[in-house]
């Protein structure tokens, strides 16, 4: 079923009614499109693509998707906060996604810094790119891909454990998209007011690896190991190692469950 920008807009709650909704059949990357258009934007914009041919993930990875089997979209949002104050935004977006999906009885956990897991497998990923605007304003482009009804061929191409929830693809797509947008818009407004502080407890309550042994990898090399705790007020990942508590900033490091 094709998404309708008009119907999505009609289902928006107050926080999301300021968002211009655009739906396209195909594009390379919704994030790239919005980043290129930022200078011409005056208010938030949601861009949804039925198909992406050059979707991007974190750390330069590709995000593979297929029409009607995934939901791919980006939200451009302006903030009065400086760029450095947007560091924890992926964590806030993860909370918003998890809370929206819970409304459809999809139980998920959050993996630091930007993944949403279902039954331990990746259901959704978040890529946030930022740019400075005029008069001290900052823009964030929040790119999100959600796996739904992935076939065997696509799952083989992804070549890592991914969640597969075929019935999600059978839902009213406009209602699903509007629900996600409503939660994201509310989260963006709260982040503008409070920063990450308003999301820390909620993120930790959804933490998929809480109390489990984990390792932190940098370019494939283990740099830390310990028991996962959660995040702190500035978005650092906390784990308890042999020498005490360690706080890790995101950067390009990766978090994995320990195989020991």
C-alpha positions as semicolon CSV with decimal commas, in nm:
position;residue;x (nm);y (nm);z (nm)
1;X;0,000;0,000;0,000
2;X;0,136;0,342;-0,095
3;X;0,186;0,592;0,182
4;X;-0,017;0,912;0,167
5;X;0,142;1,237;0,288
6;X;-0,204;1,392;0,327
7;X;-0,337;1,109;0,542
8;X;-0,021;1,094;0,754
9;X;-0,057;1,468;0,819
10;X;-0,424;1,425;0,908
11;X;-0,329;1,173;1,179
12;X;-0,068;1,398;1,341
13;X;-0,099;1,520;1,699
14;X;-0,011;1,883;1,790
15;X;0,368;1,842;1,812
16;X;0,382;1,685;1,467
17;X;0,143;1,922;1,292
18;X;0,429;2,163;1,227
19;X;0,601;1,897;1,015
20;X;0,569;1,905;0,637
21;X;0,525;1,545;0,519
22;X;0,664;1,435;0,184
23;X;0,646;1,086;0,033
24;X;0,853;0,975;-0,268
25;X;0,857;0,646;-0,456
26;X;1,236;0,619;-0,469
27;X;1,548;0,811;-0,378
28;X;1,911;0,743;-0,299
29;X;1,903;0,849;0,066
30;X;1,637;1,043;0,252
31;X;1,906;1,177;0,486
32;X;2,117;1,303;0,196
33;X;1,813;1,467;0,035
34;X;1,719;1,658;0,349
35;X;2,077;1,758;0,425
36;X;2,103;1,905;0,075
37;X;1,778;2,097;0,127
38;X;1,848;2,242;0,473
39;X;1,927;2,594;0,353
40;X;1,578;2,620;0,205
41;X;1,393;2,481;0,508
42;X;1,221;2,699;0,766
43;X;1,041;2,428;0,965
44;X;1,055;2,051;1,023
45;X;1,019;1,815;0,728
46;X;0,955;1,441;0,713
47;X;1,070;1,261;0,397
48;X;0,951;0,903;0,351
49;X;1,075;0,684;0,065
50;X;0,908;0,366;-0,055
51;X;1,254;0,261;-0,173
52;X;1,610;0,379;-0,104
53;X;1,892;0,285;-0,338
54;X;2,179;0,428;-0,131
55;X;2,059;0,415;0,229
56;X;2,326;0,488;0,488
57;X;2,389;0,353;0,834
58;X;2,627;0,449;1,112
59;X;3,004;0,463;1,054
60;X;2,968;0,468;0,675
61;X;2,783;0,139;0,651
62;X;2,505;0,082;0,396
63;X;2,143;0,035;0,501
64;X;1,977;-0,224;0,278
65;X;1,600;-0,217;0,234
66;X;1,331;-0,312;-0,014
67;X;0,992;-0,160;-0,108
68;X;0,709;-0,270;0,124
69;X;0,951;-0,478;0,333
70;X;1,105;-0,191;0,528
71;X;1,006;0,157;0,639
72;X;1,269;0,420;0,558
73;X;1,236;0,788;0,642
74;X;1,419;1,096;0,770
75;X;1,306;1,387;0,983
76;X;1,478;1,726;0,957
77;X;1,432;1,922;1,281
78;X;1,566;2,266;1,385
79;X;1,702;2,331;1,734
80;X;1,804;2,649;1,911
81;X;2,073;2,441;2,084
82;X;2,433;2,446;1,951
83;X;2,561;2,143;1,760
84;X;2,759;2,002;2,055
85;X;2,438;1,992;2,262
86;X;2,280;1,742;2,019
87;X;2,521;1,460;2,109
88;X;2,260;1,253;2,295
89;X;1,989;1,292;2,031
90;X;2,017;0,934;1,890
91;X;1,939;0,801;2,238
92;X;1,630;1,021;2,267
93;X;1,517;0,914;1,920
94;X;1,560;0,550;2,022
95;X;1,332;0,602;2,321
96;X;1,070;0,765;2,098
97;X;1,083;0,476;1,849
98;X;1,056;0,215;2,123
99;X;0,758;0,388;2,283
100;X;0,583;0,424;1,947
101;X;0,635;0,059;1,857
102;X;0,502;-0,045;2,198
103;X;0,168;0,107;2,092
104;X;0,153;-0,172;1,831
105;X;0,249;-0,438;2,087
106;X;0,603;-0,466;1,950
107;X;0,836;-0,518;2,245
108;X;1,187;-0,385;2,184
109;X;1,509;-0,310;2,366
110;X;1,765;-0,039;2,299
111;X;2,128;-0,105;2,212
112;X;2,369;0,182;2,262
113;X;2,410;0,407;2,079
114;X;2,153;0,383;1,799
115;X;1,989;0,043;1,750
116;X;1,642;-0,088;1,834
117;X;1,633;-0,464;1,896
118;X;1,348;-0,714;1,887
119;X;1,420;-1,056;2,038
120;X;1,789;-0,966;2,036
121;X;1,800;-0,887;1,665
122;X;1,817;-0,550;1,492
123;X;1,473;-0,414;1,413
124;X;1,563;-0,051;1,347
125;X;1,865;0,172;1,313
126;X;1,906;0,546;1,360
127;X;2,150;0,773;1,178
128;X;2,159;1,137;1,286
129;X;2,352;1,397;1,089
130;X;2,373;1,758;1,202
131;X;2,448;2,095;1,046
132;X;2,478;2,449;1,173
133;X;2,202;2,691;1,072
134;X;2,175;3,066;1,087
135;X;2,155;3,273;1,406
136;X;2,297;2,998;1,624
137;X;2,038;2,746;1,510
138;X;2,127;2,381;1,454
139;X;1,959;2,123;1,233
140;X;1,940;1,752;1,292
141;X;1,842;1,505;1,021
142;X;1,720;1,189;1,191
143;X;1,730;0,895;0,951
144;X;1,546;0,578;1,051
145;X;1,514;0,239;0,889
146;X;1,278;-0,025;1,028
147;X;1,295;-0,388;0,916
148;X;0,954;-0,546;0,868
149;X;0,891;-0,834;0,625
150;X;1,240;-0,917;0,501
151;X;1,269;-1,203;0,254
152;X;1,550;-1,459;0,256
153;X;1,743;-1,284;-0,023
154;X;1,751;-0,949;0,155
155;X;1,838;-1,108;0,489
156;X;2,130;-1,287;0,323
157;X;2,254;-0,960;0,173
158;X;2,240;-0,789;0,513
159;X;2,448;-1,078;0,652
160;X;2,387;-1,006;1,020
161;X;2,102;-1,098;1,258
162;X;1,801;-0,880;1,180
163;X;1,449;-0,887;1,319
164;X;1,168;-0,994;1,092
165;X;0,808;-0,904;1,185
166;X;0,598;-0,971;0,872
167;X;0,271;-0,858;1,027
168;X;0,413;-0,509;1,073
169;X;0,408;-0,473;0,695
170;X;0,037;-0,556;0,697
171;X;-0,054;-0,268;0,929
172;X;-0,208;0,057;0,812
173;X;0,117;0,216;0,691
174;X;-0,009;0,573;0,726
175;X;-0,117;0,508;1,085
176;X;0,219;0,346;1,166
177;X;0,413;0,635;1,013
178;X;0,198;0,896;1,186
179;X;0,241;0,723;1,523
180;X;0,618;0,719;1,480
181;X;0,619;1,084;1,373
182;X;0,401;1,187;1,667
183;X;0,639;1,030;1,918
184;X;0,947;1,163;1,744
185;X;0,810;1,517;1,727
186;X;0,719;1,509;2,096
187;X;1,070;1,381;2,173
188;X;1,233;1,656;1,967
189;X;1,035;1,923;2,153
190;X;1,129;1,767;2,488
191;X;1,495;1,746;2,384
192;X;1,486;2,115;2,292
193;X;1,362;2,197;2,643
194;X;1,553;1,945;2,856
195;X;1,831;1,790;2,652
196;X;1,910;1,423;2,710
197;X;1,823;1,448;3,080
198;X;1,454;1,383;3,014
199;X;1,532;1,051;2,841
200;X;1,806;0,886;3,050
201;X;1,578;0,692;3,286
202;X;1,352;0,586;2,999
203;X;1,649;0,469;2,792
204;X;1,792;0,271;3,082
205;X;1,454;0,106;3,141
206;X;1,463;-0,014;2,778
207;X;1,831;-0,113;2,782
208;X;1,863;-0,448;2,604
209;X;2,199;-0,543;2,753
210;X;2,152;-0,430;3,114
211;X;2,348;-0,653;3,353
212;X;2,502;-0,856;3,070
213;X;2,872;-0,901;2,988
214;X;2,970;-0,684;2,690
215;X;3,275;-0,570;2,497
216;X;3,351;-0,237;2,332
217;X;3,529;-0,268;1,997
218;X;3,727;-0,003;1,812
219;X;3,798;-0,104;1,451
220;X;3,738;-0,465;1,550
221;X;3,978;-0,454;1,846
222;X;3,844;-0,493;2,200
223;X;3,919;-0,183;2,409
224;X;3,689;-0,245;2,707
225;X;3,494;-0,532;2,859
226;X;3,265;-0,557;3,159
227;X;2,906;-0,570;3,276
228;X;2,670;-0,329;3,098
229;X;2,510;-0,070;3,325
230;X;2,337;0,189;3,103
231;X;2,390;0,551;3,002
232;X;2,470;0,859;3,204
233;X;2,334;1,213;3,179
234;X;2,549;1,301;2,878
235;X;2,490;0,978;2,687
236;X;2,809;0,791;2,771
237;X;2,777;0,413;2,795
238;X;2,862;0,280;3,140
239;X;3,006;-0,061;3,212
240;X;3,165;-0,210;3,520
241;X;3,506;-0,362;3,447
242;X;3,772;-0,518;3,662
243;X;3,919;-0,177;3,746
244;X;3,587;-0,009;3,818
245;X;3,325;0,180;3,620
246;X;3,409;0,289;3,267
247;X;3,229;0,560;3,067
248;X;3,251;0,535;2,688
249;X;3,162;0,803;2,433
250;X;3,004;0,685;2,109
251;X;3,245;0,787;1,832
252;X;3,299;0,494;1,596
253;X;3,319;0,224;1,862
254;X;3,086;-0,077;1,859
255;X;2,909;-0,254;2,143
256;X;2,872;-0,633;2,142
257;X;2,760;-0,899;2,386
258;X;3,059;-1,087;2,521
259;X;3,108;-1,441;2,395
260;X;3,295;-1,541;2,710
